[in-house]
Amino acid sequence: MAFTMSVYEKFRPFFIFLLLLSLSFASQASESFKVESATVKKIGNGYVLNAKIAYPLTPRVKEALSNGVPITFLQEIRLIRSIPLLGQYWQWQKTRWETTLSYQLRYHALSEQYILKALDTSYQRSFPTLTAALDALGHIESLNLPPERLSDTIVTRLQIRSRLDLHALPTPMRPGALISSKWQLSSPWSMAEWQ
């Protein structure tokens, strides 16, 4: 009994560190982005992607946004050719096509509006609330996929994820954001359903 207590006392700081680390990961997981749904539909001779992504922001990101810091969101999409070699346990995969959609969200204090701008096309919209802006950002509707990459849909998979682009932050904020868990917001890769 005395030996067990001395071992516990000796490693007590380590156990406390592990407990705090697991709580940190649990809180981070609850605040990360999530691809709620993603479907690929055949329309005519082509295919389109429809998806819904949830964007819960941490208080630190909301504070930066309300202080006029532009936040860049990336939506990454890729088509993968997946051939099973040992059933579902081991598959050979090759990326056939990938793209990244970049959006910038900023708060305009004078008009009290949130401005959402597609960086690829410079198209922008304004919203009265942050919730409305994030909801619009999270809707991908009828995004055309390259038909030449979808000749064999039986072995082709579409994956999607979203994350913050921390390298687009202003230079003074970047180092702190890169090491802070309050800025590490991303979703895991999610597989789209084919309809």
Number of C-alpha atoms within 10 A of each C-alpha: 5 7 8 9 10 11 10 13 12 11 12 12 11 12 13 11 12 12 11 12 11 12 12 12 12 11 12 16 14 10 19 21 22 23 21 11 16 19 17 20 15 11 10 6 6 14 18 17 20 17 18 18 23 19 22 16 16 16 11 13 17 14 12 15 18 17 13 14 18 20 21 21 24 16 21 16 20 19 21 19 21 16 16 12 10 9 8 8 7 11 13 11 14 12 13 13 16 15 12 15 14 18 23 20 24 22 24 17 11 6 9 13 17 24 19 24 19 17 14 10 10 10 10 13 13 18 16 13 13 18 13 13 19 19 13 15 21 20 14 15 12 15 12 14 20 14 11 9 14 18 11 9 11 11 13 20 20 24 18 23 20 27 20 21 19 20 13 14 17 12 10 8 14 15 13 13 17 14 10 11 14 18 22 19 23 21 21 14 16 17 17 18 15 16 8
